């Protein structure tokens, strides 16, 4: 009798994004929607919060992922997007330079102390996508520290 080998290669559904020259992943389960960049209403307070936008009847705070990853800010382009993230009852918009695709990330490994512009505390792990290493962002930390 032939025994079937159990599949252990777990695939994680993600949204593949770009910030600067770096590529990252967001867990698809947390992504509510992706919208084009729009005018952000600035509010006094935390420098890491760019302001707020109105999306489908809800006011959503907007955070620059460039800023959170200690990258220099750049003017938005035609490719700039706001990724609306849902963590529990909290909605937050993350400004990213590009959204590539919705796909799956292979098995995760622990992050090294630094990976490109991202400090390892911002990463849940690192997986492979089309032969490239992609950091899976730890949204809880990014939004908490934002």
C-alpha positions, 0 to 999 in steps of 0.5 A: 500500500502506498502512503500519501505524503501529507502536504506541509507547504502552507501558502498564505494569501497576500496582497503584493505591494511596493514601497520605494524599491522594496517589495512587501506583502500584506495578509489578504485577510486584513485588506478590505480594499485598494483605492486610488490615492486621493486628497487627504485632509490633514489633521493636527497631531501625530506626524505619522498620520497623514490625515483622513479620507472619506471612504464609503461613508467612513472617515479613515486615518491614513498612514504613509508606509514609507514614513513607517519604514523610515523611507523618504516621502515622495510625491504620489504618482499614478501608481500610488494606492491606499490599501484599506486595512481592517484589524478588528474594528479598526480601519486604517489606510496605508499609502503604498507606491504600488500594488502588484497583485493578489497572490500567495506567499510560500512558507515563511521563515523568521526575518533577519535583523534587517531586510532592505529598509524594513526593520525586522520588528515590522516583519512577521516573516519572509517568504518567496514569491517568483524567486524573490524574497518578500517580507510579510508586514506585521500590521499590528506593529506598523499600526500600533507604532503609527 
